[in-house]
Amino acid sequence: MTERVQLPPAFADLEHFAARWALPGSDERMHKRMSSSMEEIKAFYDTMLKVTDSALAHLDQFELGAMPPAETRLFHLVLAGAEAALAVEVYRAPQLPLAPSESRFKVTHMHMGD
């Protein structure tokens, strides 16, 4: 049995959010935002707003492709905070109002640049 990766010790108090929000993929984070209540999103957003600067300063000590597992988990949590910010600051809802459901679209090709 493998042990679950925890956040760095300085950010251990965020672990209850990380269990739900520290998702590795952008689609996973987007779906988490879209399936969450505004109350849940706002609680996460308010907490992340207070710690994002210190989290980014901590993460800045590591190369992006070579972060230890705990820092990678923190990085995913910070990215999820950006998803929450969209809901709170821009949409004022878990998803873009009046937009078609994302379930109606299927990505069949991704262009990764030249």
Residue frames as a rotation matrix with the C-alpha (Angstrom) as fourth column:
MET 1
0.579 0.815 0.000 0.00
0.815 -0.579 0.000 0.00
0.000 0.000 -1.000 0.00
THR 2
-0.402 -0.739 0.541 1.39
0.712 -0.624 -0.323 3.42
0.576 0.256 0.777 -0.94
GLU 3
-0.238 0.234 -0.943 1.21
0.786 -0.523 -0.329 6.39
-0.570 -0.819 -0.059 1.35
ARG 4
0.633 0.539 0.555 -0.66
0.757 -0.582 -0.298 9.43
0.162 0.609 -0.777 0.05
VAL 5
-0.468 -0.810 0.353 1.53
0.735 -0.579 -0.354 12.43
0.491 0.094 0.866 -0.65
GLN 6
0.385 0.522 -0.761 0.97
0.854 -0.514 0.080 15.25
-0.350 -0.681 -0.644 1.83
LEU 7
0.835 -0.093 0.542 1.49
0.165 -0.898 -0.408 18.97
0.525 0.430 -0.735 1.31
PRO 8
-0.306 -0.949 0.074 4.75
0.285 -0.165 -0.944 20.54
0.908 -0.268 0.321 2.50
PRO 9
-0.356 0.149 -0.922 4.67
0.922 0.215 -0.321 21.02
0.150 -0.965 -0.214 6.31
ALA 10
-0.934 -0.043 -0.355 4.23
0.141 -0.957 -0.255 24.80
-0.328 -0.288 0.900 6.10
PHE 11
-0.607 0.739 -0.292 0.97
-0.745 -0.401 0.533 24.22
0.277 0.541 0.794 4.20
ALA 12
-0.947 0.169 -0.274 -0.36
0.227 0.954 -0.197 21.24
0.228 -0.249 -0.941 6.14
ASP 13
-0.608 0.759 -0.234 -3.43
0.058 -0.251 -0.966 23.19
-0.792 -0.601 0.109 7.29
LEU 14
-0.236 0.500 -0.833 -4.61
-0.925 -0.380 0.034 23.19
-0.299 0.778 0.552 3.65
GLU 15
-0.958 -0.275 0.078 -4.69
-0.242 0.926 0.289 19.40
-0.152 0.258 -0.954 3.50
HIS 16
-0.335 0.904 0.266 -8.48
0.336 0.379 -0.862 19.22
-0.880 -0.200 -0.431 3.88
PHE 17
0.474 0.427 -0.770 -8.77
-0.544 -0.546 -0.637 21.30
-0.692 0.721 -0.026 0.69
ALA 18
-0.417 -0.744 -0.522 -6.01
-0.885 0.203 0.419 19.39
-0.206 0.637 -0.743 -1.08
ALA 19
-0.689 0.192 0.699 -7.90
0.041 0.973 -0.226 16.13
-0.724 -0.127 -0.678 -0.63
ARG 20
0.280 0.911 0.302 -10.63
0.529 0.116 -0.841 17.52
-0.801 0.395 -0.449 -2.91
TRP 21
0.887 0.190 -0.422 -8.96
-0.121 -0.784 -0.608 20.22
-0.446 0.590 -0.673 -5.02
ALA 22
0.007 -0.972 -0.236 -5.30
-0.714 -0.170 0.679 19.25
-0.700 0.163 -0.695 -5.67
LEU 23
0.689 0.351 0.634 -6.06
0.180 0.765 -0.619 17.50
-0.702 0.540 0.464 -8.93
PRO 24
-0.222 -0.967 0.125 -3.29
0.378 0.033 0.925 16.92
-0.899 0.252 0.358 -11.48
GLY 25
-0.586 -0.014 0.810 -5.16
0.810 0.003 0.586 17.78
-0.011 1.000 0.010 -14.69
SER 26
-0.965 0.226 -0.133 -6.70
-0.228 -0.974 -0.001 21.05
-0.129 0.029 0.991 -15.83
ASP 27
-0.393 0.870 -0.296 -9.86
-0.300 0.183 0.936 19.24
0.869 0.457 0.189 -16.95
GLU 28
-0.200 0.274 -0.941 -10.15
0.780 0.625 0.016 17.60
0.593 -0.731 -0.339 -13.54
ARG 29
-0.806 -0.138 -0.575 -9.79
0.504 -0.670 -0.545 20.98
-0.310 -0.729 0.610 -11.80
MET 30
-0.840 0.540 -0.058 -12.35
-0.478 -0.684 0.551 22.55
0.258 0.490 0.833 -14.13
HIS 31
-0.186 0.800 -0.571 -14.84
0.062 0.590 0.805 19.73
0.981 0.114 -0.160 -13.50
LYS 32
-0.453 -0.023 -0.891 -14.28
0.874 0.187 -0.449 20.06
0.177 -0.982 -0.065 -9.75
ARG 33
-0.958 0.099 -0.270 -15.12
-0.029 -0.968 -0.250 23.77
-0.286 -0.232 0.930 -9.96
MET 34
-0.644 0.728 -0.235 -18.15
-0.561 -0.241 0.792 23.15
0.520 0.641 0.564 -12.12
SER 35
-0.063 0.630 -0.774 -19.52
0.256 0.760 0.598 20.44
0.965 -0.160 -0.209 -9.83
SER 36
-0.673 -0.248 -0.697 -18.98
0.729 -0.059 -0.683 22.37
0.128 -0.967 0.220 -6.59
SER 37
0.536 0.835 -0.124 -21.36
0.840 -0.512 0.180 24.74
0.087 -0.201 -0.976 -4.85
MET 38
0.322 -0.387 0.864 -20.50
0.095 -0.895 -0.436 28.42
0.942 0.223 -0.251 -4.69
GLU 39
0.873 0.006 0.487 -20.30
-0.474 -0.218 0.853 28.08
0.112 -0.976 -0.187 -0.92
GLU 40
0.739 -0.629 0.242 -17.60
0.471 0.739 0.481 25.40
-0.482 -0.242 0.842 -1.26
ILE 41
0.318 -0.615 0.722 -15.77
0.812 -0.217 -0.542 27.34
0.490 0.758 0.430 -3.97
LYS 42
0.567 -0.043 0.823 -15.85
-0.186 -0.979 0.077 30.58
0.803 -0.197 -0.563 -1.96
ALA 43
0.930 -0.252 0.266 -14.47
-0.226 0.178 0.958 28.88
-0.289 -0.951 0.108 1.17
PHE 44
0.473 -0.781 0.407 -11.61
0.814 0.564 0.136 27.41
-0.336 0.267 0.903 -0.87
TYR 45
0.332 -0.284 0.899 -11.02
0.604 -0.668 -0.434 30.70
0.724 0.688 -0.051 -2.71
ASP 46
0.832 0.039 0.553 -10.93
-0.318 -0.784 0.533 32.76
0.455 -0.620 -0.640 0.50
THR 47
0.796 -0.568 0.209 -8.37
0.087 0.449 0.889 30.41
-0.599 -0.689 0.407 2.02
MET 48
0.314 -0.703 0.638 -6.19
0.938 0.336 -0.090 30.24
-0.151 0.627 0.764 -1.10
LEU 49
0.659 -0.026 0.752 -6.24
0.287 -0.915 -0.283 34.02
0.695 0.402 -0.596 -1.49
LYS 50
0.903 -0.279 0.327 -4.48
-0.424 -0.445 0.789 34.29
-0.075 -0.851 -0.520 1.88
VAL 51
0.451 -0.735 0.507 -1.76
-0.066 0.539 0.840 31.73
-0.890 -0.412 0.194 1.11
THR 52
0.906 -0.049 0.420 -1.12
0.414 0.309 -0.856 31.94
-0.088 0.950 0.300 -2.63
ASP 53
0.709 -0.686 0.162 1.77
-0.545 -0.680 -0.491 34.42
0.447 0.260 -0.856 -2.37
SER 54
0.116 -0.694 0.711 3.59
-0.892 0.243 0.382 32.30
-0.438 -0.678 -0.591 0.20
ALA 55
0.555 0.124 0.822 2.82
0.108 0.970 -0.219 29.11
-0.825 0.210 0.525 -1.71
LEU 56
0.958 -0.205 0.201 4.23
0.183 -0.102 -0.978 30.58
0.221 0.973 -0.060 -4.92
ALA 57
0.444 -0.841 0.308 7.32
-0.863 -0.494 -0.104 31.83
0.240 -0.219 -0.946 -3.09
HIS 58
0.181 -0.330 0.926 7.82
-0.527 0.763 0.375 28.32
-0.830 -0.556 -0.036 -1.72
LEU 59
0.717 0.189 0.671 7.28
0.356 0.728 -0.586 26.70
-0.599 0.659 0.455 -5.13
ASP 60
0.920 -0.371 -0.128 9.65
-0.344 -0.607 -0.716 29.15
0.188 0.703 -0.686 -6.80
GLN 61
0.202 -0.874 0.441 12.53
-0.815 0.100 0.571 27.33
-0.543 -0.475 -0.692 -5.08
PHE 62
-0.132 -0.147 0.980 11.98
0.128 0.978 0.164 24.32
-0.983 0.147 -0.110 -7.37
GLU 63
-0.898 -0.137 -0.418 12.25
-0.404 -0.115 0.907 23.67
-0.173 0.984 0.048 -11.09
LEU 64
-0.033 0.989 -0.143 8.82
-0.983 -0.058 -0.175 23.12
-0.181 0.134 0.974 -12.61
GLY 65
0.433 0.226 -0.873 9.64
-0.601 0.794 -0.092 19.68
0.672 0.564 0.479 -13.99
ALA 66
-0.297 -0.670 -0.681 11.55
0.168 0.665 -0.728 18.55
0.940 -0.330 -0.085 -10.91
MET 67
-0.102 0.336 0.936 9.32
-0.864 -0.496 0.084 19.40
0.492 -0.801 0.341 -7.96
PRO 68
-0.989 -0.136 0.062 9.19
-0.147 0.800 -0.581 16.90
0.030 -0.584 -0.811 -5.11
PRO 69
-0.549 0.827 -0.125 5.78
0.619 0.502 0.604 15.18
0.562 0.254 -0.787 -4.74
ALA 70
-0.122 0.520 -0.846 4.65
0.891 -0.318 -0.324 17.43
-0.438 -0.793 -0.424 -1.85
GLU 71
-0.571 -0.149 -0.807 5.41
-0.066 -0.972 0.226 20.55
-0.818 0.182 0.545 -3.85
THR 72
-0.955 0.297 -0.014 3.69
0.034 0.156 0.987 19.12
0.295 0.942 -0.159 -6.92
ARG 73
-0.262 0.894 -0.364 0.58
0.941 0.321 0.112 18.62
0.217 -0.314 -0.925 -4.78
LEU 74
-0.138 0.142 -0.980 0.82
0.515 -0.835 -0.194 22.23
-0.846 -0.532 0.043 -3.57
PHE 75
-0.911 -0.235 -0.340 1.28
-0.168 -0.541 0.824 23.40
-0.377 0.807 0.454 -7.18
HIS 76
-0.704 0.708 0.048 -1.91
0.478 0.423 0.770 21.58
0.525 0.565 -0.636 -8.20
LEU 77
-0.040 0.683 -0.729 -3.72
0.967 -0.158 -0.201 23.19
-0.252 -0.713 -0.654 -5.28
VAL 78
-0.472 -0.201 -0.858 -2.60
0.107 -0.980 0.170 26.67
-0.875 -0.012 0.484 -6.36
LEU 79
-0.988 0.137 -0.075 -3.80
-0.085 -0.070 0.994 25.94
0.131 0.988 0.080 -9.91
ALA 80
-0.351 0.909 -0.225 -7.15
0.857 0.409 0.315 24.87
0.378 -0.082 -0.922 -8.46
GLY 81
-0.210 0.207 -0.955 -7.23
0.633 -0.716 -0.294 28.20
-0.745 -0.666 0.019 -6.65
ALA 82
-0.890 -0.121 -0.440 -7.11
-0.242 -0.692 0.680 29.88
-0.387 0.712 0.586 -10.07
GLU 83
-0.713 0.700 -0.052 -10.13
0.390 0.457 0.799 27.79
0.583 0.549 -0.599 -11.10
ALA 84
-0.091 0.676 -0.731 -11.96
0.985 -0.045 -0.165 28.92
-0.144 -0.735 -0.662 -7.99
ALA 85
-0.587 -0.199 -0.785 -11.04
0.220 -0.972 0.082 32.53
-0.779 -0.125 0.614 -8.77
LEU 86
-0.953 0.296 0.063 -12.83
0.017 -0.158 0.987 32.25
0.302 0.942 0.146 -12.12
ALA 87
-0.247 0.919 -0.308 -16.01
0.784 0.376 0.494 31.23
0.570 -0.120 -0.813 -10.36
VAL 88
0.077 0.256 -0.964 -15.78
0.902 -0.430 -0.042 33.93
-0.425 -0.866 -0.264 -7.68
GLU 89
-0.404 -0.397 -0.824 -14.29
0.196 -0.918 0.346 36.89
-0.894 -0.022 0.448 -9.55
VAL 90
-0.939 -0.049 -0.339 -15.51
-0.310 -0.300 0.902 36.41
-0.146 0.953 0.266 -13.12
TYR 91
-0.691 0.675 -0.259 -18.48
0.177 0.506 0.844 34.06
0.701 0.538 -0.469 -13.48
ARG 92
-0.617 0.428 0.661 -19.98
-0.786 -0.374 -0.491 34.55
0.037 -0.823 0.567 -10.02
ALA 93
0.680 0.722 0.128 -21.15
-0.715 0.692 -0.100 30.95
-0.160 -0.023 0.987 -10.49
PRO 94
0.279 -0.603 0.747 -19.46
-0.107 0.754 0.649 27.55
-0.954 -0.261 0.146 -10.65
GLN 95
-0.339 -0.394 0.855 -19.54
0.808 0.343 0.478 27.70
-0.482 0.853 0.202 -14.44
LEU 96
-0.987 -0.088 -0.131 -19.92
0.005 -0.849 0.528 30.29
-0.158 0.521 0.839 -17.15
PRO 97
-0.234 0.971 -0.039 -23.55
0.022 -0.034 -0.999 31.39
-0.972 -0.235 -0.013 -17.11
LEU 98
0.571 0.672 -0.473 -25.52
-0.492 -0.181 -0.851 30.70
-0.657 0.719 0.228 -20.30
ALA 99
-0.382 -0.746 -0.546 -22.72
-0.920 0.249 0.303 28.58
-0.090 0.618 -0.781 -21.76
PRO 100
0.508 0.520 -0.687 -23.59
-0.595 0.788 0.158 25.19
0.624 0.328 0.710 -23.21
SER 101
0.810 -0.183 0.558 -22.78
-0.379 0.562 0.735 22.25
-0.448 -0.807 0.385 -20.98
GLU 102
-0.130 -0.951 -0.281 -19.24
-0.953 0.042 0.301 20.98
-0.274 0.307 -0.911 -21.46
SER 103
-0.302 0.070 0.951 -20.72
-0.079 0.992 -0.098 17.49
-0.950 -0.104 -0.294 -21.73
ARG 104
0.776 0.630 0.029 -21.98
0.022 0.018 -1.000 18.48
-0.630 0.777 0.000 -25.20
PHE 105
0.647 -0.628 -0.433 -18.41
-0.732 -0.351 -0.584 18.84
0.215 0.694 -0.687 -26.48
LYS 106
0.821 -0.469 0.324 -15.77
0.288 0.832 0.475 16.21
-0.493 -0.296 0.818 -26.98
VAL 107
0.330 -0.803 -0.496 -12.14
-0.797 -0.518 0.310 17.12
-0.506 0.293 -0.811 -27.64
THR 108
0.936 0.017 0.351 -10.92
0.152 0.880 -0.449 14.99
-0.317 0.474 0.822 -30.50
HIS 109
0.328 -0.870 0.367 -7.68
0.787 0.037 -0.615 16.77
0.522 0.491 0.697 -31.28
MET 110
0.799 -0.173 -0.577 -5.34
0.300 -0.716 0.631 19.02
-0.522 -0.677 -0.520 -29.36
HIS 111
0.623 -0.643 0.445 -2.90
0.327 -0.302 -0.895 21.32
0.710 0.704 0.022 -31.12
MET 112
0.680 -0.434 -0.591 0.20
0.667 0.030 0.745 21.62
-0.305 -0.900 0.310 -28.99
GLY 113
0.553 -0.472 -0.687 1.89
-0.335 -0.880 0.335 24.39
-0.763 0.045 -0.645 -30.99
ASP 114
0.832 -0.262 -0.489 4.37
-0.493 0.056 -0.868 24.41
0.255 0.964 -0.082 -33.82
